[in-house]
Amino acid sequence: MQASAWLGGSLAALAFTTALAAEGPAGYRSAEFGMTYEEVMTELDRDAAVVNLAGFETEEGDRLIDGELQDEGAPQTDLRYVFPAGDDALALVVTFHPDVAERERVIERLVANHSEPWEEEMAAWWFEQLQGEMPETPQSLMVWGGDGDEADHRGRFVRLWTFEDYLSVEYLDTQRFR
C-alpha cells in the first residue's frame, strides 16, 4: 500500500478534529466502529468482495488489517482497518483508490451514502490545518459528517483526500483515538 507512511501523520492530526464533527458514518461496509479485531475479521471473511486479507501490528502498537475490495462496479480499492494501540476497537478505515480519474465516481458514492459534503470553507480550513502533518502534500480535501446524537456519534466523519496519483477516503471515529 503506497500510503503507509501517510497513516502516521494522519493519526497524529486526529486529536484536534474531535470537537468539530457530529454524527457521521457507523463504519465501512459491514465493519462498524467499536468492533473488536476478531469481530471485524469475521465480518470481512463473510464479505465475498473483500479479499487478500492480512493482519499485522505496527511498531507503535496499532493493529491493522489490509485487504482489497473487488466489488463489481466499484473502483479498484485497497483497504486498511485500524485499531489504535491500547484499544481493541475499530477506529479508522482508509480506502485507497490508485486511479485519480475515479474521483468523481468516488464522490458520487460518498454523496449517495452521506449526503452533501460540508461547506467548502470548513474543508478549506481543515485542509490548511492538516496538510502540514502529512508526508505528501494533498491537492484537496472534502469532508462529510452529520448532525445527530453527539453523545454517541460525536467525532465520526468521512474525509476524501486527493493526491497527485491516488485518492484516500477515511471513515473515522476520532473518539477512539486517545
Contacts in CASP RR format, 6 or more apart in sequence:
PFRMAT RR
TARGET T0000
AUTHOR 0000-0000-0000
METHOD contacts of the structure
MODEL  1
MQASAWLGGSLAALAFTTALAAEGPAGYRSAEFGMTYEEVMTELDRDAAV
VNLAGFETEEGDRLIDGELQDEGAPQTDLRYVFPAGDDALALVVTFHPDV
AERERVIERLVANHSEPWEEEMAAWWFEQLQGEMPETPQSLMVWGGDGDE
ADHRGRFVRLWTFEDYLSVEYLDTQRFR
1 66 0 8 1.000
1 78 0 8 1.000
1 80 0 8 1.000
1 96 0 8 1.000
2 96 0 8 1.000
2 98 0 8 1.000
2 166 0 8 1.000
3 94 0 8 1.000
3 96 0 8 1.000
3 136 0 8 1.000
3 163 0 8 1.000
3 166 0 8 1.000
3 168 0 8 1.000
5 135 0 8 1.000
5 136 0 8 1.000
6 134 0 8 1.000
6 135 0 8 1.000
6 136 0 8 1.000
6 168 0 8 1.000
7 80 0 8 1.000
7 82 0 8 1.000
7 94 0 8 1.000
9 133 0 8 1.000
9 134 0 8 1.000
9 135 0 8 1.000
10 94 0 8 1.000
10 130 0 8 1.000
10 133 0 8 1.000
10 134 0 8 1.000
10 170 0 8 1.000
11 62 0 8 1.000
11 82 0 8 1.000
11 84 0 8 1.000
11 92 0 8 1.000
11 177 0 8 1.000
12 133 0 8 1.000
13 129 0 8 1.000
13 130 0 8 1.000
13 133 0 8 1.000
13 134 0 8 1.000
14 172 0 8 1.000
14 174 0 8 1.000
14 177 0 8 1.000
15 174 0 8 1.000
15 177 0 8 1.000
16 129 0 8 1.000
17 126 0 8 1.000
17 155 0 8 1.000
17 157 0 8 1.000
17 174 0 8 1.000
18 154 0 8 1.000
18 155 0 8 1.000
18 174 0 8 1.000
18 175 0 8 1.000
20 122 0 8 1.000
20 126 0 8 1.000
20 155 0 8 1.000
21 145 0 8 1.000
21 146 0 8 1.000
21 154 0 8 1.000
21 155 0 8 1.000
21 156 0 8 1.000
21 157 0 8 1.000
21 174 0 8 1.000
22 145 0 8 1.000
22 146 0 8 1.000
22 147 0 8 1.000
22 148 0 8 1.000
22 150 0 8 1.000
22 153 0 8 1.000
22 154 0 8 1.000
22 155 0 8 1.000
22 156 0 8 1.000
23 145 0 8 1.000
23 146 0 8 1.000
23 147 0 8 1.000
23 148 0 8 1.000
23 149 0 8 1.000
23 150 0 8 1.000
23 152 0 8 1.000
23 153 0 8 1.000
23 154 0 8 1.000
23 156 0 8 1.000
24 114 0 8 1.000
24 144 0 8 1.000
24 145 0 8 1.000
24 146 0 8 1.000
24 153 0 8 1.000
24 155 0 8 1.000
24 156 0 8 1.000
24 157 0 8 1.000
24 158 0 8 1.000
25 33 0 8 1.000
25 113 0 8 1.000
25 114 0 8 1.000
25 144 0 8 1.000
25 145 0 8 1.000
25 156 0 8 1.000
25 157 0 8 1.000
25 158 0 8 1.000
25 171 0 8 1.000
26 32 0 8 1.000
26 33 0 8 1.000
26 156 0 8 1.000
27 33 0 8 1.000
27 90 0 8 1.000
27 93 0 8 1.000
27 156 0 8 1.000
27 171 0 8 1.000
27 173 0 8 1.000
28 79 0 8 1.000
28 81 0 8 1.000
28 93 0 8 1.000
28 95 0 8 1.000
28 171 0 8 1.000
29 43 0 8 1.000
29 47 0 8 1.000
29 50 0 8 1.000
30 43 0 8 1.000
30 44 0 8 1.000
30 46 0 8 1.000
30 47 0 8 1.000
31 40 0 8 1.000
31 43 0 8 1.000
31 44 0 8 1.000
31 81 0 8 1.000
31 90 0 8 1.000
31 93 0 8 1.000
32 90 0 8 1.000
33 89 0 8 1.000
33 90 0 8 1.000
33 91 0 8 1.000
33 156 0 8 1.000
33 173 0 8 1.000
33 176 0 8 1.000
34 89 0 8 1.000
34 90 0 8 1.000
34 91 0 8 1.000
34 173 0 8 1.000
34 176 0 8 1.000
35 43 0 8 1.000
35 89 0 8 1.000
35 90 0 8 1.000
36 88 0 8 1.000
36 89 0 8 1.000
36 90 0 8 1.000
37 63 0 8 1.000
37 65 0 8 1.000
37 83 0 8 1.000
37 88 0 8 1.000
37 90 0 8 1.000
40 65 0 8 1.000
40 81 0 8 1.000
40 83 0 8 1.000
40 90 0 8 1.000
41 53 0 8 1.000
41 65 0 8 1.000
44 50 0 8 1.000
44 53 0 8 1.000
44 65 0 8 1.000
44 67 0 8 1.000
44 81 0 8 1.000
45 53 0 8 1.000
49 69 0 8 1.000
49 70 0 8 1.000
49 71 0 8 1.000
49 74 0 8 1.000
50 67 0 8 1.000
50 68 0 8 1.000
50 69 0 8 1.000
50 70 0 8 1.000
50 79 0 8 1.000
51 67 0 8 1.000
51 68 0 8 1.000
51 70 0 8 1.000
52 66 0 8 1.000
52 67 0 8 1.000
52 68 0 8 1.000
53 65 0 8 1.000
53 66 0 8 1.000
53 67 0 8 1.000
54 65 0 8 1.000
54 66 0 8 1.000
54 67 0 8 1.000
55 63 0 8 1.000
55 64 0 8 1.000
55 65 0 8 1.000
55 66 0 8 1.000
56 63 0 8 1.000
56 64 0 8 1.000
56 66 0 8 1.000
57 63 0 8 1.000
57 64 0 8 1.000
58 64 0 8 1.000
58 85 0 8 1.000
60 85 0 8 1.000
61 85 0 8 1.000
61 86 0 8 1.000
62 82 0 8 1.000
62 83 0 8 1.000
62 84 0 8 1.000
62 85 0 8 1.000
63 82 0 8 1.000
63 83 0 8 1.000
63 88 0 8 1.000
64 80 0 8 1.000
64 81 0 8 1.000
64 82 0 8 1.000
64 83 0 8 1.000
65 79 0 8 1.000
65 80 0 8 1.000
65 81 0 8 1.000
66 78 0 8 1.000
66 79 0 8 1.000
66 80 0 8 1.000
66 81 0 8 1.000
67 78 0 8 1.000
67 79 0 8 1.000
67 80 0 8 1.000
68 77 0 8 1.000
68 78 0 8 1.000
68 79 0 8 1.000
69 77 0 8 1.000
69 78 0 8 1.000
69 79 0 8 1.000
69 95 0 8 1.000
71 77 0 8 1.000
74 109 0 8 1.000
75 97 0 8 1.000
75 99 0 8 1.000
75 102 0 8 1.000
75 105 0 8 1.000
75 106 0 8 1.000
76 97 0 8 1.000
76 98 0 8 1.000
76 99 0 8 1.000
76 102 0 8 1.000
77 95 0 8 1.000
77 96 0 8 1.000
77 97 0 8 1.000
78 95 0 8 1.000
78 96 0 8 1.000
78 97 0 8 1.000
78 98 0 8 1.000
79 93 0 8 1.000
79 94 0 8 1.000
79 95 0 8 1.000
79 96 0 8 1.000
80 92 0 8 1.000
80 93 0 8 1.000
80 94 0 8 1.000
80 95 0 8 1.000
80 96 0 8 1.000
81 90 0 8 1.000
81 92 0 8 1.000
81 93 0 8 1.000
82 90 0 8 1.000
82 91 0 8 1.000
82 92 0 8 1.000
82 93 0 8 1.000
82 94 0 8 1.000
83 89 0 8 1.000
83 90 0 8 1.000
83 91 0 8 1.000
84 91 0 8 1.000
84 92 0 8 1.000
84 176 0 8 1.000
84 177 0 8 1.000
84 178 0 8 1.000
87 176 0 8 1.000
87 178 0 8 1.000
89 176 0 8 1.000
90 173 0 8 1.000
90 176 0 8 1.000
91 172 0 8 1.000
91 173 0 8 1.000
91 174 0 8 1.000
91 176 0 8 1.000
91 177 0 8 1.000
92 170 0 8 1.000
92 171 0 8 1.000
92 172 0 8 1.000
92 173 0 8 1.000
92 176 0 8 1.000
92 177 0 8 1.000
93 170 0 8 1.000
93 171 0 8 1.000
93 172 0 8 1.000
94 168 0 8 1.000
94 169 0 8 1.000
94 170 0 8 1.000
94 171 0 8 1.000
95 168 0 8 1.000
95 169 0 8 1.000
95 171 0 8 1.000
96 166 0 8 1.000
96 167 0 8 1.000
96 168 0 8 1.000
97 103 0 8 1.000
97 106 0 8 1.000
97 166 0 8 1.000
97 167 0 8 1.000
97 168 0 8 1.000
97 169 0 8 1.000
98 165 0 8 1.000
98 166 0 8 1.000
99 166 0 8 1.000
99 167 0 8 1.000
100 162 0 8 1.000
100 163 0 8 1.000
100 164 0 8 1.000
100 165 0 8 1.000
100 166 0 8 1.000
100 167 0 8 1.000
102 167 0 8 1.000
103 162 0 8 1.000
103 167 0 8 1.000
106 160 0 8 1.000
106 167 0 8 1.000
106 169 0 8 1.000
107 142 0 8 1.000
107 160 0 8 1.000
110 117 0 8 1.000
110 142 0 8 1.000
110 144 0 8 1.000
110 158 0 8 1.000
110 160 0 8 1.000
110 169 0 8 1.000
111 117 0 8 1.000
114 144 0 8 1.000
114 145 0 8 1.000
114 146 0 8 1.000
114 158 0 8 1.000
115 144 0 8 1.000
115 146 0 8 1.000
116 144 0 8 1.000
117 123 0 8 1.000
117 142 0 8 1.000
117 143 0 8 1.000
117 144 0 8 1.000
117 160 0 8 1.000
118 142 0 8 1.000
118 143 0 8 1.000
118 144 0 8 1.000
118 145 0 8 1.000
122 143 0 8 1.000
123 141 0 8 1.000
123 142 0 8 1.000
123 143 0 8 1.000
124 141 0 8 1.000
126 141 0 8 1.000
126 143 0 8 1.000
126 159 0 8 1.000
127 138 0 8 1.000
127 140 0 8 1.000
127 141 0 8 1.000
130 141 0 8 1.000
131 137 0 8 1.000
131 138 0 8 1.000
131 141 0 8 1.000
136 163 0 8 1.000
138 161 0 8 1.000
138 162 0 8 1.000
138 163 0 8 1.000
139 162 0 8 1.000
139 163 0 8 1.000
139 164 0 8 1.000
140 161 0 8 1.000
140 162 0 8 1.000
141 159 0 8 1.000
141 160 0 8 1.000
141 161 0 8 1.000
141 162 0 8 1.000
142 159 0 8 1.000
142 160 0 8 1.000
143 157 0 8 1.000
143 158 0 8 1.000
143 159 0 8 1.000
143 160 0 8 1.000
144 157 0 8 1.000
144 158 0 8 1.000
144 159 0 8 1.000
144 160 0 8 1.000
145 156 0 8 1.000
145 157 0 8 1.000
145 158 0 8 1.000
146 157 0 8 1.000
154 175 0 8 1.000
155 172 0 8 1.000
155 173 0 8 1.000
155 174 0 8 1.000
155 175 0 8 1.000
156 172 0 8 1.000
156 173 0 8 1.000
156 174 0 8 1.000
156 175 0 8 1.000
157 172 0 8 1.000
158 169 0 8 1.000
158 170 0 8 1.000
158 171 0 8 1.000
158 172 0 8 1.000
159 169 0 8 1.000
159 170 0 8 1.000
159 172 0 8 1.000
160 167 0 8 1.000
160 168 0 8 1.000
160 169 0 8 1.000
161 167 0 8 1.000
161 168 0 8 1.000
161 169 0 8 1.000
161 170 0 8 1.000
END
